[in-house]
């Protein structure tokens, strides 16, 4: 699964990938390991050019990966 998680009930939110249905959760990958977000209004977007971007609640970029170039503005979001 891909989603937001808070390890050990902390206030920090991370985007990660983990095995579905395994308890305790086994996280395989963390996007923003060095820059956790602390508000629940953060969102993850995939732009039309394939860039994966994590925004904080104030729409500031916390983390991103992929090429950045002109876009028509389309994107998908996980929030």
C-alpha positions as CSV (number, residue, x, y, z in Angstrom):
1,X,0.0,0.0,0.0
2,X,1.0,3.6,-0.5
3,X,-0.1,6.2,2.0
4,X,0.6,8.5,4.9
5,X,1.6,7.0,8.2
6,X,2.8,8.1,11.7
7,X,5.3,5.7,13.3
8,X,4.8,5.0,17.0
9,X,1.9,7.4,17.2
10,X,4.2,10.4,16.6
11,X,3.0,13.8,15.3
12,X,5.1,13.3,12.2
13,X,3.5,12.2,9.0
14,X,5.5,10.3,6.3
15,X,4.6,9.0,2.9
16,X,5.5,5.3,2.5
17,X,4.9,2.0,0.9
18,X,4.2,-1.1,3.1
19,X,2.9,-4.6,2.8
20,X,-0.9,-4.8,2.9
21,X,-2.4,-6.9,5.7
22,X,0.8,-7.5,7.7
23,X,0.7,-6.5,11.3
24,X,2.8,-4.9,12.6
25,X,3.2,-2.7,9.5
26,X,6.4,-3.3,7.6
27,X,7.4,-0.1,5.8
28,X,9.5,-0.8,2.7
29,X,10.1,2.8,1.4
30,X,9.7,6.3,2.9
31,X,9.6,9.4,0.7
32,X,10.1,12.2,3.2
33,X,12.3,10.4,5.8
34,X,14.4,13.6,6.4
35,X,11.4,16.0,6.2
36,X,8.3,14.8,8.0
37,X,5.1,16.9,7.8
38,X,3.2,17.7,11.0
39,X,-0.2,18.7,9.7
40,X,-3.0,16.4,8.4
41,X,-3.7,18.7,5.4
42,X,-0.5,17.5,3.5
43,X,-1.1,15.9,0.2
44,X,0.8,13.9,-2.4
45,X,0.5,14.7,-6.1
46,X,1.5,13.1,-9.3
47,X,1.7,15.7,-12.0
48,X,1.0,15.1,-15.7
49,X,4.7,14.9,-16.4
50,X,5.2,12.1,-13.8
51,X,6.7,14.2,-11.0
52,X,5.7,12.9,-7.5
53,X,5.4,15.9,-5.1
54,X,4.6,16.0,-1.4
55,X,3.1,19.3,-0.2
56,X,2.6,20.5,3.3
57,X,-0.7,22.1,4.4
58,X,0.4,25.5,3.1
59,X,1.2,24.1,-0.3
60,X,4.9,24.3,0.2
61,X,7.0,21.5,-1.4
62,X,8.3,19.1,1.3
63,X,9.7,16.4,-1.1
64,X,9.7,15.6,-4.8
65,X,11.1,13.2,-7.3
66,X,11.1,13.1,-11.0
67,X,11.8,15.4,-13.9
68,X,10.4,18.9,-13.7
69,X,9.3,20.6,-16.9
70,X,6.3,22.5,-18.3
71,X,2.9,20.9,-17.5
72,X,-0.7,21.5,-18.5
73,X,-1.6,21.6,-14.8
74,X,-3.2,18.1,-14.6
75,X,-2.4,16.0,-11.5
76,X,-3.6,13.3,-9.2
77,X,-3.6,13.6,-5.4
78,X,-3.5,11.4,-2.4
79,X,-4.6,13.2,0.8
